[in-house]
Amino acid sequence: MHDGFLASGDFRHKTFLCPAYQRLFAHIEKRLKENNMIDQN
């Protein structure tokens, strides 16, 4: 949201980085689950 707002002045605007952020956070979540650092649900 922050990057979209800076680019357009509108919090609803998505940036080209959104898919990369989604992949990054999915990867982090997977690793945390593999190491039993968060619930598996």
N, C-alpha and C positions, 0 to 999 in steps of 0.2 A: 504494500500500500504506500509506503513511504516513497519508493522510487517512482511509482505512478503519479503520486501527487506532485513530486518535484518536476516531472516531465510535462504534466498537463494542468496542474492546479486543481485536479479532481481526484478524490480518494477512490473513486470507482474505476479509474483508468488502470489497466494492467500494463506492465512493461514487458519487454522481450525477455527479461530475466525470470519471469514467473515459472516456466517449465523447469528451468535449471534449479531454482529454489525448491520446487516440489521434489525433484529427483534427489537433491542433497538431503532434505529432511527425511525422505523415505529411507535413504541409505543409513542415516544416523539412527533412525528408529529401529531398523533391522539389526544393526550391530548392538544396540542396547538390549534388544530382546534376546539375541544370541548369547549375550553375557549375563543374562538374568538381572539386568539392572532396572528393567521396567516390566510390568505385567505383560504376559503373552497375548492378552485380549486386544 
